[in-house]
Amino acid sequence: MNATYSELRARARESLQGNWGKSILALVVYAIVAGVIGLFTLIPFLGYIVQFITTGALTLGFIIFFVGIARKEGPPISEVFSGFSHFLKALGVYFFMTIFTLLWSLLFIIPGIIAYYRYSQAYYILQDNPDIGSLEAIRQSKELMKGRKFKLFVLHLSFIGWVLLCLLTIGIGFLWLYPYFFVTQAHFYDEITGRTTPPPHPDSF
């Protein structure tokens, strides 16, 4: 990865210019839908099944939307639900990621965290390559993240200061932080896959 963490965050802010309102609204829509689905957990057993089988599609749609923001494609808010067009594959990615991460976590916490970062790009790969299978997306993520897991971990750590500031706003600040975080993460994916990105603005943060 040639871009610095500051450059990735700068690219995210540039992508979000003129798109903050749309991104925040998409986040709110996602949260409402996820919250409604979460209410099903009040129904013993059946509720958890509903939540489990829908999480993959919702996650994929969420990522598709913010990758679109990162790439300045002007995605509509409805893109948040686009993951349901690849429901079974998204479910497969979520299922296998959960199982593999859980199995590694049984060894200890650290292997579980490493496994999470190993498979972290699977949804991104699937949204770029919707014809591949779930396991292939996970396999490609594993290959892509060789030597890069710690870099993504440090990128995530670079947002801790913003998290603390958001907590001081009683959580309201997360409406801006989450889009910033996920668009930065989309730029990380585009960087490690060699996609052309615009020159970053100087990072003033």
N, C-alpha and C positions, 0 to 999 in steps of 0.2 A: 504494500500500500504506500503510494508516494505522497498522498495528501496528508497533512497534519490534522489533528483533531480540531484545531481552530478553523482550518480551511473547510472541513466538512460541516461544521456548525455555521460558518459563513455562507456556504452554499445553501444550507437549509433556510436561513433567514432570507436570502435572496429569492428562493423559490416561493416562500410564504408571502412575499410582498404582494398585496392585492388579493391574497387568498386566506388571510387570517380568519375572516368572518365565516367563510365557507368551511374551513377546516374545523373551527370550533363547533359549528352547527353539525357537521358530520360526526364529530366526537360525541356531541349530546345525543344525536339520533342513535348512534351505536350504544351508548350507555343506557338509554331508555329501553332499547330492544333487549339488550343483555339483561337488564334489570327485570323486565317482564318475564323473560325466559327463566330467570333465576327464581321467580315466584313459584314456578312449577316444582321446585325442590321441596315445597311444603307438602307436596303429595308424595308419600313414601314410595321409594323405589322408582316409580314411573317418572317422577319429576327429575331425578338425577339422570335418567336415560335421555330424556328430552334435552337437558342441558348438555350432556356429553355429545350427542349426535349433531347438535347445532353449533357447537363452539368452533369447530374447524372451518365451517363455511363463513361464519361471522368474522373469524380472524383473517381468513384469506381476503374477504371483501374489504376489510379495514386496511390491510396492507396494500391491496390494489389501489385503493383511493389515495393513500399517502405516497405511494410510488408515483402515481399520476401527478400529484402536486409537485413532487421533487423534480419530475421531468417536464414540468410546465405544460402538461397536456390538458389542463382545465377539466378535470373529471367532475361529473355531476355528483351531488350528494348521494344519489341513488346507487352509486358505485359501491357504497358500503355493503350493499346486498348482493353484489355481483358474484361473490363466492358461492352462492347457492346454485349457480350455473355449473359448478364443478363440485357438487355436493359430496359425491362418493370419494373423490380424490382428496378433497379437503378433510373429510372425515378420516380417511386413511392416514394422511400426514399427522393429524392430531392424535390418532390412536397409536401409531407406531412411535411418534416422538414421546408420548406419555409413557408407553411401556419401556422403551429403551432408557429414557432418563430415570424412570423409577428403578429399573434393574441396576443401573450404575449407582444410584443413590443408596441402594442396599449395602454397597461396599463401604460407603462413607459419604459425607456431604460433598467433599471436594470433587470426587469423580462424577457425582450427579450434576454439579455446576458445570464441569467441563463438558459433560454430555449435552447439557442445554445449549451451550455455545457451539458445540459441534454441529448440532442439527438446526441452529437458529435461522439459517438461510433457506430452509426447505420451502416455506410458503412463498418467498420471493422468487425462487427458482420455478416453482409451479405456476406462478402468475405470468412469468415470462415464457414458460414452456407448458401450456395447458394439455398438450398431447401426451406428456410422459406420465408414468404411474407414480403413486405415492412413495413407494420404496426407492424408486429411482431419484425422486426429488431429494429424499433424505440422503441417499448415497452421494449425490452431487454436492449437497451441502457439506457433508463430511469431508469430501475432497477439497472443496473450496475453502474451508476454514482451517486447513492444515497450516500451522504457523501463524494463524490470524486470530485465534480464539482470545488470546490475551489482549490483542489490540482492540477488539470489540468490548472486552471487559473494561479496559481503561476508558474507552469512549463513554461507556455507560457511567463510570465513576465520575467523569467530568461534569455530569449533570447534578451531582449531589448538592452543590451549593444552591442551585435553582430549586431543588426539592425542598431544602430547608426554608428558603424564602417563601415558597408556596404554602408551606405549613403555617407561616405567620399570617397568611391571608385567609386562614380558615379553609384552605383548600381551593379557593376561587382561582388562584394563580395556575392551578393545574390545567385549566381550560386552555391556557396559552402554552404551558410547558409540554403537554402531551403531543400536540401537533409538531412543535419544535423538535421534540425527541424522536418522533417516528419519521419525520422528514429527514432528519440527520441520519437516522439509521438506514433509510432508503438510499441516501447518498453514499453511505458506507458500502452498501451492496453494489451500487453502480460503479464505485471506485474499484472494488476488488474483482469485478467482472470485466473491467476494461471499457465500460461505456464512456463516451465522450461527455465531459461535464464542462459547464461554463467556467471561466476564470473566477476564482473566489474574490469577494471583497475583503479588505483588511478586517481582521477580527478585533472588535473593540471590547469584547467581553473577557 
